[in-house]
Amino acid sequence: MSFLDDETFHIIKSVYDLDVLNECLKDYEGFLTSSISKETPSKCTLALHIKAEHTSESTAIKAEFMNYFLGKSILAKSGNTT
Amino acid sequence: MASSYEGIFVKTDPQEISFEINTAVYSVSVILKAAYYFIDKAYIYIDAPDEKKYLVHLRPKLAVTTPSQLAGEFLNQCLNQKLQEVVDKETGKIREMLVAQAFSDAHLSIAKNESEKERVSYKQDPLNIGKLRSAGDGM
């Protein structure tokens, strides 16, 4: 089973920047539906539930979103917000 | 090729690979720098099953690269970033001093030139431009 088959992603504060999460979700409006829950294992800040609006592209959309979120988080953490 | 990596990877399949990274060896900044280096080559998701390790999932974007090759390159990149961190720790202060010195010298020489310009009028012709022109006209 691929990590992209799952609809829940544990967001770790040390890796992902929570300030850019809403911005990223907004950029994927129309492609993804999302919800956030805070009951997570230790070290994880929250659990992000995402579901592609078009099931035929589900894996691709989730993969692109998670990479987009990771890239933006790394830039935000390094002080570059562009 | 993939068998040489056996034991390192948590999960391998034809499309993706997962492996753990010990936080005692590589800091999160090292892992993030390595991840950013691979962001155009693979889909990456980083999880943390517990406090002592990160779990990295990689899925190559192009079929030309196998997941295990990509994971091997990722781990090498972690090592590269770690080495850069060590070198930066050892020589960072010297580099900062050299840059500060270079900028402060440049600033002083600019300031010196500016103050000289303020003091000397063009009518005094400190660079003898007028003399050079008249010599050129006579030729």
Backbone of each chain as ProteinMPNN parsed JSONL, in Angstrom:
{"seq_chain_A": "MSFLDDETFHIIKSVYDLDVLNECLKDYEGFLTSSISKETPSKCTLALHIKAEHTSESTAIKAEFMNYFLGKSILAKSGNTT", "coords_chain_A": {"N_chain_A": [[0.838, -1.202, 0.0], [0.537, 2.194, -0.842], [1.849, 5.254, 0.518], [0.365, 7.265, -0.437], [-2.133, 6.283, -0.809], [-3.435, 6.532, 1.483], [-5.604, 8.691, 3.343], [-5.022, 10.273, 5.404], [-2.59, 12.34, 6.767], [0.125, 12.647, 8.868], [1.125, 15.538, 10.355], [4.113, 16.889, 11.084], [5.472, 19.132, 13.352], [8.149, 19.908, 13.35], [8.94, 19.482, 10.773], [6.981, 20.319, 8.884], [5.477, 23.488, 8.119], [3.054, 25.077, 9.858], [1.893, 27.5, 9.421], [1.858, 27.907, 6.695], [0.112, 26.049, 5.822], [-2.713, 26.554, 5.536], [-2.632, 28.368, 3.464], [-1.603, 26.757, 1.403], [-3.643, 24.859, 1.199], [-5.647, 26.485, 0.298], [-4.678, 27.157, -2.199], [-5.104, 24.764, -3.454], [-7.783, 24.546, -3.65], [-10.807, 23.277, -4.908], [-9.628, 21.112, -5.977], [-9.003, 19.523, -3.865], [-10.574, 18.248, -0.902], [-10.541, 19.042, 2.508], [-9.748, 18.343, 5.962], [-8.924, 18.94, 9.394], [-7.579, 17.321, 12.207], [-6.831, 17.133, 15.702], [-6.067, 15.041, 17.282], [-3.476, 13.199, 17.62], [-0.538, 11.042, 17.174], [2.388, 11.172, 19.389], [4.73, 13.835, 18.905], [3.619, 14.529, 16.442], [1.811, 17.248, 15.197], [-0.684, 17.675, 14.135], [-3.358, 15.935, 12.413], [-3.818, 15.659, 9.061], [-6.466, 15.464, 6.913], [-7.045, 14.633, 3.698], [-8.784, 14.666, 0.618], [-9.115, 13.88, -2.73], [-11.009, 15.72, -5.099], [-11.671, 14.726, -7.569], [-11.76, 11.466, -8.149], [-10.324, 9.953, -9.982], [-7.882, 11.156, -10.269], [-6.75, 11.046, -7.83], [-4.392, 10.033, -6.408], [-2.3, 11.381, -7.72], [-2.944, 14.091, -7.287], [-2.865, 14.284, -4.489], [-0.196, 13.625, -4.062], [1.119, 15.732, -5.395], [0.175, 17.855, -3.874], [1.222, 17.316, -1.283], [3.937, 17.526, -1.796], [4.101, 20.164, -2.595], [3.313, 21.456, -0.256], [5.367, 20.595, 1.442], [7.625, 21.747, 0.202], [7.013, 24.51, 0.379], [6.949, 24.719, 3.135], [9.595, 24.196, 3.86], [10.9, 26.354, 2.682], [9.675, 28.426, 4.105], [10.578, 27.88, 6.668], [13.247, 28.329, 6.345], [13.322, 30.981, 6.162], [12.705, 32.168, 3.799], [10.095, 33.422, 2.156], [9.088, 33.593, -0.348]], "CA_chain_A": [[0.0, 0.0, 0.0], [1.316, 3.413, -0.95], [1.499, 6.313, 1.479], [-0.592, 8.157, -1.099], [-3.473, 5.686, -0.753], [-4.022, 6.997, 2.732], [-6.165, 10.048, 3.272], [-4.577, 11.01, 6.592], [-1.144, 12.581, 6.818], [0.533, 13.243, 10.147], [1.94, 16.724, 10.089], [5.066, 17.08, 12.189], [5.794, 20.559, 13.456], [9.561, 20.165, 13.023], [9.142, 19.35, 9.32], [6.019, 21.133, 8.12], [5.158, 24.791, 8.7], [1.596, 25.146, 9.943], [1.426, 28.801, 8.916], [1.641, 27.858, 5.241], [-0.856, 24.984, 5.496], [-3.97, 27.116, 5.014], [-2.307, 28.962, 2.157], [-1.469, 25.642, 0.445], [-4.98, 24.273, 0.994], [-6.402, 27.457, -0.514], [-4.174, 27.018, -3.576], [-5.628, 23.511, -4.022], [-9.248, 24.582, -3.603], [-11.386, 22.754, -6.141], [-8.96, 19.836, -6.263], [-8.955, 18.728, -2.635], [-11.344, 18.634, 0.276], [-9.63, 18.764, 3.621], [-10.134, 18.623, 7.347], [-7.765, 18.8, 10.284], [-7.913, 16.912, 13.572], [-5.655, 17.329, 16.559], [-5.746, 13.831, 18.039], [-2.388, 12.602, 16.839], [0.537, 10.445, 17.985], [3.341, 12.159, 19.893], [5.589, 14.523, 17.936], [2.804, 15.081, 15.37], [1.014, 18.359, 15.683], [-2.066, 17.448, 13.718], [-3.576, 14.981, 11.327], [-4.462, 16.33, 7.931], [-7.236, 14.522, 6.091], [-7.31, 15.227, 2.385], [-9.432, 13.783, -0.343], [-9.197, 14.54, -4.049], [-12.393, 15.885, -5.558], [-11.86, 13.807, -8.704], [-11.102, 10.235, -7.69], [-9.415, 9.401, -10.994], [-6.551, 11.763, -10.112], [-6.558, 11.146, -6.382], [-2.992, 9.842, -5.999], [-1.466, 12.445, -8.288], [-3.25, 15.366, -6.624], [-2.35, 14.228, -3.11], [1.274, 13.652, -4.155], [1.519, 17.103, -5.743], [-0.129, 18.735, -2.738], [2.158, 17.086, -0.181], [5.236, 18.075, -2.2], [3.931, 21.623, -2.578], [3.287, 21.831, 1.166], [6.715, 20.372, 1.979], [8.506, 22.77, -0.375], [6.678, 25.809, 0.985], [7.322, 24.66, 4.554], [11.057, 24.294, 3.96], [11.25, 27.74, 2.384], [9.22, 29.263, 5.219], [11.454, 27.631, 7.816], [14.577, 28.906, 6.087], [13.174, 32.439, 6.16], [12.36, 32.657, 2.467], [8.65, 33.24, 2.019], [8.668, 33.789, -1.739]], "C_chain_A": [[0.877, 1.258, 0.0], [0.915, 4.423, 0.125], [0.457, 7.264, 0.887], [-2.003, 7.568, -1.161], [-4.213, 6.167, 0.487], [-4.602, 8.404, 2.554], [-5.741, 10.893, 4.461], [-3.058, 11.12, 6.6], [-0.814, 13.235, 8.158], [1.491, 14.392, 9.869], [2.817, 16.999, 11.306], [5.519, 18.533, 12.188], [7.243, 20.853, 13.049], [9.829, 20.112, 11.519], [8.252, 20.324, 8.541], [5.699, 22.433, 8.87], [3.632, 24.977, 8.672], [1.041, 26.469, 9.415], [1.153, 28.768, 7.415], [0.579, 26.824, 4.845], [-2.14, 25.544, 4.878], [-3.783, 27.715, 3.628], [-2.248, 27.877, 1.07], [-2.833, 25.02, 0.144], [-5.823, 25.183, 0.107], [-5.984, 27.356, -1.988], [-4.723, 25.76, -4.26], [-7.154, 23.415, -3.925], [-9.811, 24.122, -4.952], [-10.786, 21.413, -6.54], [-9.021, 18.897, -5.055], [-10.016, 19.191, -1.646], [-10.507, 18.225, 1.48], [-10.289, 19.0, 4.968], [-8.922, 18.332, 8.226], [-8.25, 18.315, 11.646], [-6.648, 16.949, 14.413], [-5.3, 16.118, 17.408], [-4.712, 13.035, 17.255], [-1.38, 11.915, 17.748], [1.52, 11.525, 18.454], [4.232, 12.661, 18.755], [4.784, 15.107, 16.768], [1.934, 16.183, 15.954], [-0.451, 18.169, 15.323], [-2.135, 16.4, 12.618], [-4.365, 15.693, 10.234], [-5.166, 15.274, 7.083], [-7.519, 15.201, 4.76], [-7.897, 14.196, 1.435], [-9.551, 14.525, -1.67], [-10.652, 14.605, -4.493], [-12.693, 14.963, -6.744], [-11.071, 12.535, -8.413], [-10.109, 9.659, -8.698], [-7.995, 9.949, -10.835], [-6.126, 11.827, -8.649], [-5.08, 11.077, -5.958], [-2.117, 10.999, -6.47], [-1.691, 13.769, -7.557], [-2.681, 15.388, -5.204], [-0.818, 14.317, -3.108], [1.762, 15.064, -4.434], [1.29, 18.036, -4.559], [0.909, 18.566, -1.631], [3.557, 17.621, -0.52], [5.22, 19.608, -2.151], [3.999, 22.145, -1.142], [4.678, 21.679, 1.784], [7.676, 21.463, 1.493], [8.274, 24.134, 0.258], [7.098, 25.856, 2.447], [8.829, 24.851, 4.719], [11.49, 25.733, 3.696], [10.852, 28.667, 3.535], [10.145, 29.102, 6.421], [12.843, 28.233, 7.615], [14.502, 30.43, 5.962], [12.851, 33.021, 4.819], [10.884, 32.39, 2.218], [8.164, 33.411, 0.59], [8.296, 32.458, -2.356]], "O_chain_A": [[1.841, 1.355, 0.76], [-0.228, 4.435, 0.58], [-0.24, 7.973, 1.614], [-2.954, 8.262, -1.52], [-5.443, 6.203, 0.53], [-4.141, 9.187, 1.724], [-6.055, 12.081, 4.531], [-2.342, 10.128, 6.459], [-1.404, 14.249, 8.529], [2.529, 14.222, 9.229], [2.331, 17.297, 12.397], [5.897, 19.084, 11.154], [7.534, 21.904, 12.478], [10.836, 20.641, 11.048], [8.716, 21.049, 7.661], [5.659, 22.46, 10.1], [3.015, 25.027, 7.608], [-0.12, 26.554, 9.016], [0.312, 29.517, 6.919], [0.195, 26.736, 3.678], [-2.596, 25.074, 3.836], [-4.637, 27.593, 2.749], [-2.77, 28.054, -0.031], [-3.143, 24.698, -1.002], [-6.607, 24.718, -0.722], [-6.812, 27.455, -2.893], [-4.799, 25.696, -5.487], [-7.734, 22.343, -4.096], [-9.333, 24.541, -6.006], [-11.362, 20.673, -7.338], [-9.081, 17.675, -5.188], [-10.32, 20.381, -1.561], [-9.846, 17.187, 1.465], [-11.255, 19.753, 5.09], [-8.023, 17.58, 7.849], [-9.226, 18.841, 12.179], [-5.538, 16.812, 13.898], [-4.336, 16.159, 18.173], [-5.051, 12.289, 16.337], [-1.358, 12.166, 18.953], [1.484, 12.656, 17.969], [4.443, 11.962, 17.764], [5.22, 16.084, 16.159], [1.398, 16.062, 17.055], [-1.342, 18.469, 16.117], [-1.138, 16.036, 11.994], [-5.436, 16.25, 10.474], [-4.548, 14.325, 6.601], [-8.172, 16.245, 4.721], [-7.541, 13.018, 1.46], [-10.029, 15.659, -1.72], [-11.423, 13.666, -4.29], [-13.815, 14.481, -6.903], [-9.841, 12.546, -8.434], [-9.167, 8.962, -8.32], [-7.025, 9.294, -11.216], [-5.23, 12.592, -8.291], [-4.587, 11.95, -5.243], [-1.301, 11.526, -5.714], [-0.736, 14.481, -7.247], [-2.093, 16.38, -4.774], [-0.224, 14.991, -2.266], [2.7, 15.542, -3.796], [2.116, 18.904, -4.276], [1.419, 19.552, -1.1], [4.272, 18.106, 0.357], [6.182, 20.248, -1.729], [4.659, 23.145, -0.859], [5.116, 22.532, 2.556], [8.44, 22.026, 2.277], [9.221, 24.827, 0.628], [7.544, 26.891, 2.943], [9.279, 25.576, 5.606], [12.344, 26.269, 4.403], [11.598, 29.579, 3.894], [10.456, 30.075, 7.108], [13.524, 28.598, 8.573], [15.507, 31.085, 5.688], [12.729, 34.239, 4.687], [10.477, 31.236, 2.085], [6.96, 33.378, 0.336], [7.914, 32.405, -3.525]]}, "seq_chain_B": "MASSYEGIFVKTDPQEISFEINTAVYSVSVILKAAYYFIDKAYIYIDAPDEKKYLVHLRPKLAVTTPSQLAGEFLNQCLNQKLQEVVDKETGKIREMLVAQAFSDAHLSIAKNESEKERVSYKQDPLNIGKLRSAGDGM", "coords_chain_B": {"N_chain_B": [[20.786, -4.731, -7.758], [19.073, -3.419, -5.989], [19.131, -5.227, -3.905], [21.479, -4.788, -2.556], [20.911, -2.808, -0.812], [19.413, -3.925, 1.121], [17.803, -4.193, 4.25], [18.215, -1.62, 5.011], [16.051, -0.241, 4.118], [12.636, 0.299, 4.944], [10.393, -0.308, 3.531], [9.996, -1.452, 0.245], [8.849, -1.106, -3.049], [7.889, -1.488, -6.54], [7.13, 1.115, -7.162], [7.533, 2.92, -5.064], [9.402, 3.858, -2.055], [10.312, 3.415, 1.366], [12.063, 4.648, 4.159], [13.928, 4.748, 7.237], [15.3, 7.408, 9.202], [17.723, 8.092, 11.529], [17.433, 10.323, 14.172], [19.488, 10.941, 15.824], [21.692, 10.865, 14.281], [21.29, 12.396, 11.919], [20.192, 15.725, 11.736], [17.017, 17.473, 11.771], [17.125, 19.652, 10.051], [19.084, 18.924, 8.22], [17.826, 16.761, 6.968], [15.66, 18.079, 5.823], [16.921, 19.813, 4.027], [18.047, 17.966, 2.28], [15.69, 16.824, 1.364], [14.548, 18.966, 0.019], [16.288, 19.221, -2.077], [15.561, 17.037, -3.585], [13.014, 17.508, -4.417], [12.015, 18.007, -6.943], [12.407, 15.653, -8.187], [11.128, 13.601, -6.933], [8.135, 12.497, -5.19], [7.608, 13.374, -1.923], [7.153, 12.433, 1.428], [7.311, 13.067, 4.814], [7.37, 11.473, 7.846], [7.059, 10.866, 11.396], [7.542, 8.226, 13.249], [8.339, 7.831, 15.889], [10.098, 9.538, 18.586], [12.781, 9.208, 18.008], [13.314, 8.755, 15.361], [12.882, 9.58, 11.867], [10.548, 8.906, 9.292], [10.899, 8.465, 5.982], [9.173, 8.77, 2.977], [9.44, 8.007, -0.375], [8.601, 8.633, -3.738], [9.393, 8.166, -6.942], [9.208, 10.661, -9.528], [9.648, 10.262, -12.195], [9.755, 7.399, -14.313], [12.237, 6.495, -15.012], [14.034, 6.413, -12.942], [14.787, 4.195, -10.326], [13.073, 3.445, -7.257], [14.824, 2.577, -5.188], [17.332, 3.446, -6.055], [16.975, 6.177, -5.979], [16.505, 6.543, -3.258], [18.98, 5.817, -2.223], [20.523, 7.898, -3.259], [19.32, 9.984, -1.935], [20.026, 9.453, 0.728], [22.78, 9.742, 0.51], [22.844, 12.44, -0.073], [21.939, 13.448, 2.327], [24.15, 12.889, 3.894], [26.006, 14.541, 2.648], [24.867, 17.074, 3.203], [25.058, 17.021, 5.952], [27.812, 17.022, 6.287], [28.397, 19.534, 5.242], [27.19, 21.06, 7.205], [28.83, 20.469, 9.373], [31.293, 21.487, 8.479], [30.561, 24.142, 8.251], [30.126, 24.73, 10.913], [32.707, 24.538, 11.853], [34.153, 26.422, 10.377], [32.601, 28.623, 10.067], [32.64, 31.02, 11.596], [35.034, 32.239, 10.871], [34.572, 32.681, 8.161], [32.435, 34.484, 8.327], [33.757, 36.623, 9.526], [35.587, 37.304, 7.523], [33.881, 38.106, 5.462], [32.593, 40.235, 6.713], [34.784, 41.92, 7.101], [35.522, 42.414, 4.439], [33.266, 43.791, 3.504], [33.257, 45.966, 5.224], [35.637, 47.282, 4.543], [35.075, 47.977, 1.889], [32.989, 49.719, 2.312], [34.291, 51.76, 3.726], [36.133, 52.683, 1.806], [34.415, 53.683, -0.137], [33.153, 55.683, 1.314], [35.36, 57.305, 1.802], [36.063, 58.15, -0.785], [33.747, 59.553, -1.406], [33.848, 61.661, 0.456], [36.145, 62.973, -0.432], [35.33, 63.817, -2.93], [33.479, 65.69, -2.203], [35.075, 67.654, -1.102], [36.827, 68.556, -3.14], [36.566, 70.67, -5.882], [35.27, 70.594, -9.233], [36.381, 72.532, -10.734], [38.926, 72.766, -9.892], [40.125, 70.685, -11.091], [41.211, 67.958, -10.321], [41.996, 65.562, -11.486], [43.325, 66.247, -13.739], [41.996, 66.469, -16.207], [41.33, 68.49, -17.98], [43.844, 69.325, -18.899], [44.703, 67.083, -20.257], [42.833, 66.999, -22.326], [43.378, 69.349, -23.709], [45.935, 68.793, -24.605], [45.388, 66.725, -26.335], [43.875, 68.03, -28.315], [45.783, 69.553, -29.6], [47.17, 67.773, -31.109]], "CA_chain_B": [[21.147, -3.407, -7.237], [18.256, -3.119, -4.815], [19.445, -6.131, -2.814], [22.595, -4.254, -1.788], [20.387, -1.877, 0.191], [18.511, -4.652, 2.013], [18.002, -3.921, 5.668], [18.152, -0.176, 5.258], [14.733, 0.278, 3.798], [11.499, -0.274, 5.644], [9.469, -0.856, 2.528], [10.286, -1.134, -1.154], [8.034, -1.719, -4.106], [8.337, -0.907, -7.808], [6.775, 2.529, -7.332], [7.997, 3.804, -3.987], [10.289, 3.294, -1.043], [10.266, 4.094, 2.666], [13.228, 4.337, 4.992], [14.007, 5.519, 8.487], [16.527, 8.162, 9.446], [17.906, 8.273, 12.964], [17.615, 11.752, 14.487], [20.768, 11.117, 16.521], [22.736, 11.001, 13.247], [20.972, 13.54, 11.051], [19.223, 16.668, 12.292], [15.871, 17.712, 10.884], [17.498, 20.618, 8.999], [19.805, 18.137, 7.209], [16.826, 15.983, 6.221], [14.86, 19.018, 5.025], [17.746, 20.281, 2.902], [18.127, 16.849, 1.328], [14.35, 16.682, 0.771], [14.331, 20.062, -0.936], [17.114, 18.894, -3.241], [14.892, 15.982, -4.361], [11.582, 17.795, -4.553], [11.606, 17.945, -8.36], [12.657, 14.299, -8.695], [10.282, 12.604, -6.253], [7.124, 12.928, -4.235], [8.218, 13.079, -0.621], [6.365, 12.652, 2.637], [8.146, 12.764, 5.98], [6.591, 11.176, 9.047], [7.925, 10.543, 12.534], [6.863, 7.21, 14.052], [8.638, 8.124, 17.301], [11.003, 10.672, 18.828], [14.164, 8.934, 17.624], [13.53, 8.568, 13.926], [11.952, 10.065, 10.855], [10.256, 7.922, 8.253], [10.811, 9.194, 4.711], [8.55, 8.036, 1.869], [9.815, 8.591, -1.67], [7.992, 8.033, -4.93], [10.003, 8.895, -8.07], [8.265, 11.266, -10.482], [9.892, 9.661, -13.517], [9.979, 5.947, -14.236], [13.632, 6.157, -15.336], [14.779, 6.179, -11.707], [14.136, 3.22, -9.441], [12.956, 3.994, -5.909], [15.998, 2.308, -4.342], [18.416, 4.344, -6.503], [16.645, 7.514, -5.476], [16.695, 6.538, -1.807], [20.427, 5.821, -2.016], [20.978, 9.266, -3.525], [18.785, 10.825, -0.85], [20.86, 9.233, 1.915], [24.077, 10.385, 0.235], [22.634, 13.879, 0.03], [21.89, 13.715, 3.773], [25.547, 12.886, 4.345], [26.595, 15.765, 2.093], [24.357, 18.211, 3.972], [25.612, 16.9, 7.304], [29.21, 17.452, 6.194], [28.37, 20.998, 5.086], [26.856, 21.603, 8.523], [30.034, 20.327, 10.207], [32.28, 22.457, 7.968], [30.054, 25.47, 8.602], [30.346, 24.901, 12.349], [34.148, 24.698, 12.077], [34.763, 27.586, 9.699], [31.583, 29.665, 9.882], [33.012, 32.304, 12.204], [36.105, 32.837, 10.052], [33.925, 33.178, 6.937], [31.675, 35.69, 8.685], [34.714, 37.714, 9.76], [36.153, 37.709, 6.224], [32.842, 38.848, 4.731], [32.407, 41.508, 7.417], [35.965, 42.741, 6.812], [35.442, 42.837, 3.032], [32.22, 44.811, 3.369], [33.6, 47.193, 5.957], [36.651, 47.955, 3.731], [34.396, 48.569, 0.742], [32.217, 50.84, 2.816], [35.216, 52.838, 4.064], [36.713, 53.277, 0.597], [33.353, 54.472, -0.776], [32.968, 56.881, 2.137], [36.547, 58.143, 1.604], [35.919, 58.774, -2.105], [32.643, 60.513, -1.329], [34.281, 62.866, 1.169], [37.114, 63.667, -1.306], [34.547, 64.49, -3.973], [32.841, 66.858, -1.606], [36.073, 68.686, -0.802], [37.509, 69.072, -4.329], [35.663, 71.159, -6.915], [35.685, 70.201, -10.593], [37.16, 73.641, -11.293], [40.332, 72.53, -9.542], [40.554, 69.617, -12.018], [42.198, 67.118, -9.627], [42.458, 64.442, -12.335], [43.979, 66.849, -14.919], [41.249, 66.129, -17.426], [41.445, 69.648, -18.882], [45.187, 69.314, -19.504], [44.741, 65.963, -21.205], [42.02, 67.38, -23.495], [44.089, 70.372, -24.522], [47.052, 68.092, -25.26], [44.782, 65.946, -27.422], [43.44, 68.963, -29.368], [46.963, 70.039, -30.31], [47.752, 66.721, -31.945]], "C_chain_B": [[20.39, -3.127, -5.938], [18.645, -3.984, -3.626], [20.602, -5.609, -1.958], [22.129, -3.298, -0.689], [19.533, -2.582, 1.246], [18.826, -4.374, 3.473], [17.935, -2.46, 6.004], [16.713, 0.305, 5.121], [13.612, -0.464, 4.508], [10.57, -0.957, 4.654], [9.948, -0.495, 1.126], [9.231, -1.792, -2.028], [8.391, -1.028, -5.415], [8.085, 0.6, -7.94], [7.322, 3.45, -6.26], [8.812, 3.069, -2.943], [10.136, 4.089, 0.256], [11.491, 3.695, 3.468], [13.274, 5.261, 6.199], [15.341, 6.248, 8.571], [16.595, 8.46, 10.939], [18.191, 9.751, 13.265], [18.913, 12.006, 15.272], [21.898, 11.33, 15.511], [22.494, 12.246, 12.405], [19.912, 14.427, 11.695], [18.087, 16.884, 11.294], [16.248, 18.701, 9.768], [18.263, 19.917, 7.867], [18.808, 17.373, 6.333], [16.006, 16.901, 5.317], [15.644, 19.539, 3.819], [17.869, 19.203, 1.828], [16.788, 16.688, 0.613], [14.12, 17.757, -0.287], [15.116, 19.825, -2.234], [16.397, 17.9, -4.169], [13.445, 16.302, -4.718], [11.106, 17.784, -6.01], [11.783, 16.534, -8.947], [11.694, 13.265, -8.095], [9.189, 13.277, -5.446], [7.61, 12.466, -2.87], [7.218, 13.351, 0.496], [7.214, 12.217, 3.819], [7.252, 12.612, 7.205], [7.575, 10.886, 10.187], [7.219, 9.52, 13.408], [7.149, 7.342, 15.544], [9.685, 9.23, 17.38], [12.392, 10.472, 18.21], [14.384, 8.776, 16.13], [12.453, 9.243, 13.07], [11.749, 8.947, 9.833], [10.017, 8.693, 6.948], [10.199, 8.279, 3.651], [8.913, 8.756, 0.572], [9.096, 7.865, -2.794], [8.553, 8.797, -6.134], [8.945, 9.447, -9.024], [8.412, 10.632, -11.864], [10.234, 8.184, -13.359], [11.432, 5.557, -14.496], [14.477, 5.889, -14.087], [14.047, 5.152, -10.86], [14.069, 3.831, -8.035], [14.201, 3.761, -5.059], [17.199, 3.163, -4.74], [18.213, 5.737, -5.895], [16.877, 7.606, -3.967], [18.19, 6.559, -1.462], [20.999, 7.211, -2.213], [20.512, 10.215, -2.425], [19.673, 10.693, 0.393], [22.255, 9.827, 1.725], [23.975, 11.895, 0.375], [22.541, 14.307, 1.501], [23.316, 13.822, 4.331], [26.259, 14.163, 3.89], [26.164, 16.995, 2.906], [24.917, 18.214, 5.394], [27.06, 17.406, 7.323], [29.286, 18.978, 6.062], [28.08, 21.683, 6.417], [28.079, 21.581, 9.44], [31.083, 21.363, 9.795], [31.862, 23.873, 8.351], [30.298, 25.761, 10.086], [31.824, 25.201, 12.625], [34.694, 26.008, 11.519], [33.804, 28.771, 9.545], [32.006, 31.023, 10.408], [34.08, 33.021, 11.375], [35.494, 33.443, 8.788], [33.152, 34.467, 7.212], [32.605, 36.88, 8.878], [35.284, 38.241, 8.447], [35.14, 38.551, 5.444], [32.642, 40.22, 5.374], [33.556, 42.459, 7.103], [35.889, 43.301, 5.382], [34.417, 43.951, 2.866], [32.597, 46.1, 4.079], [34.664, 47.972, 5.194], [36.005, 48.672, 2.554], [33.639, 49.81, 1.173], [33.121, 52.033, 3.098], [35.779, 53.498, 2.814], [35.674, 54.11, -0.145], [33.189, 55.788, -0.024], [34.124, 57.858, 1.915], [36.436, 58.888, 0.261], [34.839, 59.846, -2.098], [33.109, 61.805, -0.66], [35.3, 63.658, 0.341], [36.385, 64.442, -2.393], [33.916, 65.766, -3.436], [33.839, 67.997, -1.438], [36.647, 69.336, -2.059], [36.485, 69.463, -5.4], [36.17, 70.727, -8.288], [36.544, 71.3, -11.241], [38.655, 73.48, -10.997], [40.946, 71.432, -10.409], [41.591, 68.672, -11.39], [42.733, 65.972, -10.481], [43.132, 64.931, -13.627], [43.278, 66.504, -16.233], [41.371, 67.255, -18.455], [42.77, 69.649, -19.617], [45.283, 68.224, -20.567], [43.98, 66.322, -22.48], [42.763, 68.376, -24.371], [45.288, 69.753, -25.242], [46.553, 67.316, -26.458], [44.367, 66.853, -28.571], [44.61, 69.425, -30.228], [47.546, 69.019, -31.26], [47.188, 66.701, -33.351]], "O_chain_B": [[20.956, -2.674, -4.944], [18.519, -3.559, -2.478], [20.7, -5.941, -0.777], [22.871, -3.017, 0.252], [18.996, -1.941, 2.149], [19.99, -4.328, 3.871], [17.636, -2.086, 7.138], [16.232, 1.134, 5.893], [13.64, -1.686, 4.651], [10.037, -2.037, 4.911], [10.27, 0.664, 0.863], [8.787, -2.908, -1.757], [9.141, -0.053, -5.393], [8.742, 1.278, -8.73], [7.552, 4.632, -6.514], [8.904, 1.841, -2.94], [9.863, 5.289, 0.233], [11.903, 2.535, 3.453], [12.747, 6.373, 6.191], [16.366, 5.772, 8.081], [15.66, 9.002, 11.53], [19.091, 10.347, 12.674], [19.375, 13.143, 15.37], [22.934, 11.905, 15.844], [23.401, 13.054, 12.206], [18.87, 13.946, 12.141], [18.193, 16.52, 10.123], [15.736, 18.59, 8.654], [18.11, 20.272, 6.698], [18.937, 17.346, 5.109], [15.695, 16.544, 4.181], [15.095, 19.686, 2.727], [17.803, 19.485, 0.631], [16.748, 16.447, -0.594], [13.567, 17.487, -1.353], [14.671, 20.178, -3.326], [16.6, 17.919, -5.383], [12.735, 15.456, -5.262], [9.922, 17.575, -6.273], [11.356, 16.265, -10.07], [11.473, 12.198, -8.669], [9.288, 14.445, -5.069], [7.977, 11.306, -2.69], [6.53, 14.371, 0.501], [7.772, 11.119, 3.82], [6.482, 13.508, 7.549], [8.768, 10.687, 9.958], [6.381, 9.891, 14.23], [6.303, 7.005, 16.372], [10.099, 9.784, 16.362], [13.094, 11.441, 17.924], [15.526, 8.674, 15.68], [11.311, 9.44, 13.484], [12.652, 8.158, 9.554], [9.065, 9.464, 6.829], [10.654, 7.152, 3.454], [8.715, 9.964, 0.444], [8.996, 6.638, -2.798], [8.216, 9.965, -6.324], [7.931, 8.804, -9.294], [7.439, 10.484, -12.604], [10.904, 7.777, -12.41], [11.823, 4.42, -14.234], [15.509, 5.221, -14.161], [12.829, 5.227, -10.695], [14.919, 4.643, -7.672], [14.6, 4.638, -4.292], [17.992, 3.563, -3.887], [19.138, 6.366, -5.381], [17.379, 8.612, -3.463], [18.608, 7.237, -0.524], [21.85, 7.659, -1.444], [21.232, 11.136, -2.039], [20.024, 11.689, 1.027], [22.843, 10.354, 2.67], [24.891, 12.551, 0.873], [23.002, 15.386, 1.874], [23.634, 14.712, 5.12], [27.01, 14.777, 4.646], [26.986, 17.844, 3.249], [25.21, 19.267, 5.96], [27.476, 18.115, 8.239], [30.126, 19.626, 6.686], [28.637, 22.736, 6.725], [28.337, 22.529, 10.181], [31.682, 22.028, 10.64], [32.695, 24.698, 8.726], [30.631, 26.883, 10.466], [32.158, 26.0, 13.5], [35.583, 26.624, 12.107], [34.16, 29.794, 8.96], [31.774, 32.05, 9.77], [34.039, 34.238, 11.2], [35.836, 34.556, 8.389], [33.209, 35.416, 6.43], [32.301, 37.996, 8.458], [35.449, 39.447, 8.265], [35.489, 39.57, 4.846], [32.535, 41.233, 4.682], [33.343, 43.648, 6.868], [36.148, 44.48, 5.143], [34.668, 44.937, 2.172], [32.297, 47.193, 3.601], [34.621, 49.202, 5.182], [36.336, 49.819, 2.252], [33.649, 50.828, 0.481], [32.786, 53.169, 2.765], [35.894, 54.722, 2.754], [36.015, 55.141, -0.724], [33.099, 56.858, -0.624], [33.921, 59.07, 1.846], [36.681, 60.092, 0.184], [34.992, 60.907, -2.702], [32.813, 62.902, -1.133], [35.318, 64.887, 0.405], [36.758, 65.563, -2.738], [33.833, 66.781, -4.128], [33.491, 69.165, -1.611], [36.926, 70.535, -2.057], [35.634, 68.654, -5.771], [37.369, 70.521, -8.474], [37.321, 71.041, -12.16], [39.517, 73.973, -11.725], [42.167, 71.28, -10.445], [42.722, 68.592, -11.869], [43.823, 65.465, -10.215], [43.468, 64.13, -14.499], [43.933, 66.276, -17.25], [41.501, 67.001, -19.653], [42.825, 69.937, -20.813], [45.867, 68.422, -21.632], [44.419, 65.995, -23.583], [42.777, 68.267, -25.597], [45.615, 70.148, -26.361], [47.226, 67.257, -27.487], [44.505, 66.453, -29.727], [44.458, 69.659, -31.427], [48.34, 69.37, -32.133], [47.586, 65.867, -34.164]]}, "name": "protein", "num_of_chains": 2, "seq": "MSFLDDETFHIIKSVYDLDVLNECLKDYEGFLTSSISKETPSKCTLALHIKAEHTSESTAIKAEFMNYFLGKSILAKSGNTTMASSYEGIFVKTDPQEISFEINTAVYSVSVILKAAYYFIDKAYIYIDAPDEKKYLVHLRPKLAVTTPSQLAGEFLNQCLNQKLQEVVDKETGKIREMLVAQAFSDAHLSIAKNESEKERVSYKQDPLNIGKLRSAGDGM"}
